[in-house]
């Protein structure tokens, strides 16, 4: 109420009259609740009961503790949950739960690999609703390695399973694996429920132990071998099944570094696949493989993987179903005595040398045992179609030309009579390749083979003398002789040249450049010849033959002849590869009295396909002195005025 309200003064006067009136009876009233007044408002009465009650309720809620609020909320949630549970009890009976579906398997948990395993699968629907469009799916590894990437899948339609009923399904599976391994069978139930298009799934895993394999594989091979030593891998495959196994095969995966030599029987495909045909119960087949480990190091372990199975009908090199697999690991160890061949200071399995070069051989030997070796002998047998026997020379050794072998023993090297533990040393020899082209023709794929062997006797007191041996073989391939001819002519050739001879200052003279190729023993691929012109020269063109792939770049002044292949015998027993083109010079006064360069160095590059090396040949620049032109006059090369 405003202070200026006139009724306000009248109410005060009334209160005074009542206060001082003798007839006024006071009525006690107790007010223990106060209300908050708005700013600037002063009440002159207590207000109505309704208004006071509303204010009290609001203040009660604001002042209620957090615990009381939580209690109220919990009570409300309980009531809602109770209501939902009642609804589900009386009206929610058509909801399907996976927990109310039981899948059980009755069958043997042990099975022989490759034989049928019968199983009974029971599905119990304990829900109040039917399971519709039910499919039973079985998934299990197809091969013996157990990988689920190669999986057999069977889908069986069961239709509808009513509520409270049990469906039994009889199935048969065939599992493969090594003896003692475990193979999982994944059993999946797919179904729908009434009123929904969604697919629901329930899965279980049933594990089966493989008690035996349809094919037993046994391997007999050394546990450790030395580098470059022949080793034998004997494989025996035996059929355990009571039924004939058709189209069986064995495949051997060799480790890196294994070099296949031979086998009995010979491989059916490549060098690692053997077709065994149809195996009868109890029948056995044997495969014996001979090879060696090369380019390996002491301490390495190498594993052979032997796989048996049925042959694919689509690809004979592929095993469709793997019956069994077995690994055999060998350790690479240092031999008791060793001899390593180095060619021109390099140790590797194959070498490539120039036909005109010298071959320096060094055999580094060692006694790796902790006992003495007596009567050490090193032999180097040299063979091949590119050996020049007359050039063979042995340092402190004897060359037996009848047997093509160099021998080092205690007669030529006294220390070989008795070699102490840990002793090492070297012996040397040299030779040259034979001419790749002679009157007898061209040597095709020129090769020199060097077989090194080292033998000795281990004498240990109280024990029988043991013979020791080791060997290795190296191949030397001779690079083909490729000839490149680079000549300049004026008075001959495929073109008519113009201009004065000798060349005259500021007067143009043309020349013909001819590039010609010859090749001996090996095919050359990716051949390219490149050259360039000096600044004072001009590329005229007139290329012959016109089919030649020759180009000129005016910016770089480079001339490129893309030759491609140079077959063996080119220019010898077949026509040479040749190209010709014209260039021109207009000499300057600064070149007076000189013989200017008319074409720079030409470089031929390519690849020797047999020796497996790149080749490079270079020919020097050509000047106006035409030494290849028989009609060229003396002094016709120097520039005149």
C-alpha positions, 0 to 999 in steps of 0.5 A: 500500500502506498504511503500517500493512500488516504485510506491508510490514515483512516485505518490507523485512526480505526486502530487507535479508537479500538485500542482506547475503546473501553468496549473493545475485546482483544483477540489473541492471535499467533503468527509464527510464519512470515512471508517475504514482501516484495521490495518497497511493499509494507503490508498492514495485515497478515493476509488470507489463510490460502495465501499463507498456505501456498507460501508455506508449501513453496518454502517447504519444497525449497528447504527440503534436504537432498536426502528427502528429494532422493527418497521421493524420486526413488518412491516414484521410480518404484511405482513406475517399475511396479507398473511396468512389471505388472504390465509385462506379467499380464500382457507381455508374454509374446516377447522372445528372449535368447536366454529362453532358447537352448542349443545342445549337441549330442555326439562324440567329441573325438573323431578321426580326420577325414571320416564322417562325424554324426551329431544330433543338434537339439533346439529347445524353445522355452519362450511363449512365442514361436520362432519363425523362419528358423535356419540352422547354420554349421561352420567348421574349418575345411582344411587341416590347418584349422583356419576359418578362412577356408570354411565349410558352411551348411545351412539347414532350414527348420521352418517354425519352432512352436513355443515350448517345443524341441526340434532335433536335427541330425547332421554329419560333418567331416573334419581334418587336422593333425592328430591331437588338434582341436577343431571348432564347429560353430553352430548358429541359429537364425530366426524371426518373431511374429510382427518383426522382420529383424533376424535374431541370432544365437551361437554356440561353439562345439569343439572336436578333438582329432584322434587320427588323420586320414593320411599319416606323413612321416619325414626322415631328414637331417636335423642340421646340415652345412651350407652347400651340402647335399641333403635328402628329404624322405617323405612317406604318406600312408592312408589311415582311412577305411575308404579309398582316398581319390586324387591325393597329392603331396606338396612341399614348400621349400624354405628360402635358400633351398636348391632342388636337385632331383627327386624319386619319383620325379615331380608331377608339376614344377619341382614340389608337387607329386600326384599320388593318385587314388590311395587304397586303405593302408597304402603308402607312397614315398617321395625322396627329394635331394637338394642343398641349402645355398646362400645361408649362414651359420645358425639359421633355421630353415623349415620344410612344410609338407602338405597332403590333400585332395587335388583341385578339379580346377587347378592341378597345382592346388590342394582343394582340401588339406588332410594333413601337414607337417613341418621339418626344421633343419639348422644350418651349422658350420661344417667341420672343414670348409672351403669357400671359393672367391672369384675376383675377391667376391663370394657369391653363387654366380659370377659374370666376367668379361670375355677378355678379362682374367679370372682370379680364384681364391679358395679359403679353407678352415678347420672348424673343429677342436681336433686335428685334421690329417691329409687335407686335400682340396680339389677344384674341378673346372668345366664348361664350354667357355674354359681356356684350359691352356690359361689355367694356372695353380699356385702351389697346386697341380693341374691335372688336365686329364681330369680337368682338376687342380689339386692341393695336397700335402705333396704341394702344400706341406701344412696339409699333412696335419692341420691344427684346430682352428687353422685356416688359409687359402690357395689360389688359381687363375684362368681366362675365358675362351674366345667366344667366336672362332672358326668353329663358331659361336659359343652359346651361353658361355659358362665356366663351372668350378666344383670345390671339394675338401677332404681330410681325416679326423684322428682322435686317440682311442677312436676310429679315424673319421673321413671328413668332406665338404664341397660347393659349386660356383658358376661363372657366366661370360658376358657377350662380346658386343662391338660398336663401330662409329665412323664418319665418311664423305665419299661412300655410304648411303648418302651423297655428301656436299661441300668442299674437302678440306672444309672451308671457312664459312662454307657448309660441308656435310658428312655421313655418320654410321653406327654399326653393331655386332654381338657374339654369344648372348642376347642383349636387350634394352640396347640404346646408343647415345651421342651429341653434336658440338655447338658448331655442327648441324643435324641434317637427318637423312636417316637410313634405314628409315625404319630406324628409331633414331631421334635428335633433340635440338635443345640438348643436341642429343642423338638417340638410337633406340635399338632394342634387342641385339640377338646373339650372332648379330654381325657374325652369322647374321646381318649387322644392325646399322644406322646412318645419318648426316651432319654438317659443319660451317667452319669458323675462322677460329677453326682455321687449320684445325680438324674440328670434332663433328660428333661427340663420344657415343655410348652403348648401353644394354642388358646381357640376358644370360649373364644378367648384367648391364653392359656399357660400351663407349667410342671416342669422338670423330673429327673431320679426319675421316680415317674410315673413308678409303677415298679420303685425301691426305690433309683433307681434314684441316679447315682452309680459307 
